[in-house]
Amino acid sequence: MVEIAIVDDERNLADSLKLEISEMGHQVKTFYTAQPFLDYIEISEPDLVILDLQLPDIHGMEVLHSIKLNLKSTLVIIMT
């Protein structure tokens, strides 16, 4: 099973993606702001992150930088 994190403040989009991906058998966690996601990756390492750049608390490029520093093998898909 692949663990996927979705970081997007557009709840309808994030929830729709979670539903579709979960139905494929993957574990999905959604985050509507960046800080809870950054806290999460201190204790877990998702296989894939779907990341929005326009987040209300921290810009997505800063989040991407944190991912690349701390999660060497995690893949990232940026959407905006």
Secondary structure, DSSP 8 states (H G I E B T S, - for coil): --EEEEE-S-HHHHHHHHHHHHHTT-EEEEESSHHHHHHHTTT---SEEEEES--SSS-HHHHHHHHHHH-TT-EEEEE-
